[in-house]
Amino acid sequence: MANRFQRNQHEMAYRFIAARDGEYCLDPACRKGPPRVKLQIDHADNNPSNWDPDNLHLLCQRHNLKMRQLTRAEHKRVIALYSAKNERESARAKGNPSTSLVKEMVDYRQGSPEMQANSYFENQYREWILSYIRTNSMIPKEEALYSGAEIVGNSPTTTARYLKKLTSTAGPLKEMKDATGTVVILFRHPPEKIRMRAGGAEVHVTHGSQEQGDSA
């Protein structure tokens, strides 16, 4: 039997997803919701312990069972397509998200101890690795995973997930191999180290080079 924490987490997650996506089955061919059908929370990566908001979606029982027959990669691909279609339709119908959705997001993040812990650890890891690379220019990937896990206090598997986000095309970091073939992590774009005004002009110093901007 699910304990009280699990029930509360499920209820908060359900409210968040319903506010974000709509309270109906995400499958475009279905779109049914209560009271016609009972909705279930789908975990796109097939991992029921992963409660990251981006991993959660609502499906009716029939389509949730259908998704469970797919491989993890196929499951995530299909859900991504469904989500994109749903976002387009929602934007046409409702415009920008309402303040009620923002409130649901805040409640969801703050209400679950597990969610708070995940957010805390991820922020701590992000601050640590960005600070390290600003000081040292780069860090070996293995060091980023294992030292980060030790410093932040979680598992290398979890820090690998954080690092994957940071090195995605939308993230500030990237992977590359150095002269010895070691995979290292460094900034995607050279970070601005100093920003000051000299003679009324903005000056940016990056990796020892100086670029003078427009006058203020």
C-alpha positions as CSV (number, residue, x, y, z in Angstrom):
1,M,0.0,0.0,0.0
2,A,1.3,3.4,-0.9
3,N,2.4,5.5,2.2
4,R,1.2,9.0,2.9
5,F,4.3,10.6,1.3
6,Q,3.7,8.7,-2.0
7,R,0.0,9.6,-2.1
8,N,0.8,13.3,-1.5
9,Q,3.5,13.3,-4.1
10,H,1.2,11.6,-6.6
11,E,-1.6,14.1,-5.9
12,M,0.7,17.1,-6.3
13,A,2.2,15.8,-9.5
14,Y,-1.2,15.1,-10.9
15,R,-2.4,18.7,-10.2
16,F,0.8,20.1,-11.7
17,I,0.5,18.0,-14.9
18,A,-3.2,18.8,-15.3
19,A,-2.5,22.5,-15.0
20,R,0.4,22.3,-17.4
21,D,-1.0,20.0,-20.1
22,G,-4.8,19.8,-19.4
23,E,-6.7,17.2,-17.5
24,Y,-7.1,14.7,-20.3
25,C,-5.2,11.8,-22.0
26,L,-2.2,13.2,-23.8
27,D,-2.7,10.8,-26.7
28,P,-4.1,13.0,-29.6
29,A,-6.4,10.2,-30.7
30,C,-8.0,10.0,-27.2
31,R,-8.1,13.3,-25.3
32,K,-10.5,11.9,-22.8
33,G,-10.5,12.9,-19.2
34,P,-12.6,12.6,-16.0
35,P,-15.3,11.5,-15.5
36,R,-15.2,9.5,-18.8
37,V,-11.9,7.9,-18.0
38,K,-9.5,7.7,-15.1
39,L,-6.2,9.2,-15.8
40,Q,-2.8,7.8,-14.7
41,I,0.6,9.5,-14.4
42,D,2.9,8.2,-17.2
43,H,6.7,8.2,-16.7
44,A,8.2,8.9,-20.1
45,D,11.5,7.1,-19.3
46,N,9.7,4.0,-18.0
47,N,11.2,4.7,-14.6
48,P,8.5,5.0,-11.9
49,S,11.0,6.6,-9.4
50,N,11.8,9.5,-11.7
51,W,9.4,12.3,-10.7
52,D,11.1,15.0,-12.7
53,P,8.2,17.2,-14.0
54,D,9.4,16.9,-17.6
55,N,9.1,13.1,-17.3
56,L,5.5,13.1,-16.2
57,H,2.4,13.1,-18.3
58,L,-1.3,12.1,-18.0
59,L,-2.6,9.1,-20.0
60,C,-5.8,7.1,-19.7
61,Q,-5.3,3.5,-18.5
62,R,-5.6,2.0,-22.0
63,H,-2.9,4.3,-23.5
64,N,-0.7,4.1,-20.5
65,L,-0.6,0.3,-20.8
66,K,0.1,0.7,-24.5
67,M,3.1,3.0,-23.7
68,R,4.5,0.4,-21.3
69,Q,4.9,-2.0,-24.2
70,L,7.4,0.3,-25.9
71,T,11.1,0.6,-25.3
72,R,12.3,3.5,-23.2
73,A,13.6,5.4,-26.3
74,E,10.4,4.8,-28.3
75,H,8.3,5.8,-25.3
76,K,10.1,9.1,-24.8
77,R,10.0,9.8,-28.6
78,V,6.2,9.3,-28.8
79,I,5.5,11.3,-25.7
80,A,7.7,14.1,-27.0
81,L,5.6,14.2,-30.2
82,Y,2.4,14.1,-28.2
83,S,3.6,16.9,-25.9
84,A,4.6,19.1,-28.8
85,K,1.2,18.7,-30.5
86,N,-0.5,19.4,-27.2
87,E,1.5,22.6,-26.6
88,R,0.7,23.9,-30.1
89,E,-3.0,23.3,-29.6
90,S,-3.0,24.7,-26.1
91,A,-1.2,27.9,-27.3
92,R,-3.8,28.4,-30.0
93,A,-6.6,27.9,-27.6
94,K,-5.4,29.6,-24.4
95,G,-2.4,31.8,-25.3
96,N,0.3,32.2,-22.6
97,P,0.2,30.1,-19.4
98,S,-1.9,31.7,-16.7
99,T,-0.8,32.7,-13.2
100,S,-2.8,29.7,-11.9
101,L,-0.4,27.4,-13.7
102,V,2.6,29.2,-12.2
103,K,1.0,28.7,-8.7
104,E,0.5,25.0,-9.4
105,M,4.2,24.8,-10.4
106,V,5.3,26.5,-7.2
107,D,3.1,24.3,-5.1
108,Y,4.3,21.2,-6.8
109,R,8.0,22.1,-6.3
110,Q,7.6,23.2,-2.7
111,G,5.2,20.5,-1.5
112,S,7.3,17.4,-2.1
113,P,10.4,16.8,0.1
114,E,11.8,14.7,-2.7
115,M,11.3,17.4,-5.3
116,Q,12.9,20.0,-3.0
117,A,15.9,17.7,-2.5
118,N,16.3,17.1,-6.2
119,S,16.1,20.8,-6.9
120,Y,18.6,21.6,-4.1
121,F,21.2,19.0,-5.2
122,E,21.0,20.1,-8.8
123,N,21.5,23.7,-8.0
124,Q,24.4,22.9,-5.7
125,Y,26.0,20.8,-8.4
126,R,25.5,23.5,-11.0
127,E,27.1,26.1,-8.9
128,W,30.0,23.9,-8.0
129,I,30.9,22.8,-11.6
130,L,30.4,26.2,-13.1
131,S,32.6,27.8,-10.5
132,Y,35.3,25.0,-10.9
133,I,35.4,25.5,-14.7
134,R,35.6,29.3,-14.4
135,T,38.7,28.8,-12.2
136,N,40.3,25.9,-14.0
137,S,39.0,26.3,-17.6
138,M,37.9,22.6,-17.8
139,I,37.3,19.5,-15.8
140,P,37.7,15.8,-16.8
141,K,34.2,14.3,-17.2
142,E,34.9,11.5,-14.8
143,E,36.0,14.0,-12.2
144,A,32.9,16.1,-12.9
145,L,30.7,13.0,-12.1
146,Y,32.4,11.5,-9.1
147,S,33.8,14.5,-7.4
148,G,30.5,16.3,-8.0
149,A,28.6,13.4,-6.4
150,E,30.9,13.4,-3.4
151,I,30.7,17.2,-2.9
152,V,26.9,17.5,-3.5
153,G,26.0,14.3,-1.6
154,N,24.2,12.2,-4.2
155,S,25.0,9.4,-6.7
156,P,27.2,9.6,-9.8
157,T,24.1,8.4,-11.7
158,T,22.3,11.5,-10.6
159,T,25.2,13.9,-11.3
160,A,25.4,12.3,-14.8
161,R,21.8,13.4,-15.3
162,Y,22.6,17.0,-14.1
163,L,25.7,17.1,-16.4
164,K,23.7,15.8,-19.4
165,K,21.4,18.8,-19.0
166,L,24.3,21.3,-18.7
167,T,26.0,19.9,-21.8
168,S,22.9,19.8,-23.9
169,T,22.6,22.2,-26.8
170,A,20.7,24.6,-24.5
171,G,23.2,24.3,-21.7
172,P,26.3,26.4,-21.0
173,L,28.8,23.5,-21.1
174,K,30.1,21.1,-23.7
175,E,32.2,17.9,-23.9
176,M,35.4,17.5,-26.0
177,K,38.5,15.4,-25.9
178,D,41.8,16.9,-24.9
179,A,45.2,16.1,-26.5
180,T,45.5,12.9,-24.5
181,G,42.0,11.7,-25.5
182,T,40.5,12.4,-22.1
183,V,36.9,13.6,-22.2
184,V,36.7,17.0,-20.6
185,I,33.9,19.5,-19.8
186,L,34.3,23.2,-20.6
187,F,32.2,26.2,-21.4
188,R,30.4,26.2,-24.7
189,H,31.3,29.9,-25.0
190,P,34.1,31.7,-23.2
191,P,32.5,33.2,-20.0
192,E,32.7,36.8,-19.3
193,K,35.1,37.1,-16.3
194,I,35.1,40.9,-15.7
195,R,32.7,43.6,-16.6
196,M,33.7,47.2,-15.8
197,R,33.6,50.7,-17.1
198,A,36.8,52.4,-18.3
199,G,36.6,56.0,-19.7
200,G,32.8,55.7,-20.0
201,A,33.0,52.5,-22.1
202,E,32.0,49.0,-21.1
203,V,35.0,46.6,-21.1
204,H,34.6,42.8,-21.2
205,V,37.6,40.6,-20.3
206,T,37.3,37.0,-21.4
207,H,40.1,34.4,-21.0
208,G,42.7,37.1,-20.9
209,S,41.5,39.0,-24.0
210,Q,39.9,42.4,-23.8
211,E,36.9,43.6,-25.9
212,Q,35.7,47.1,-25.6
213,G,32.0,47.7,-26.2
214,D,29.9,50.7,-26.9
215,S,30.2,53.8,-24.8
216,A,27.6,54.3,-22.1
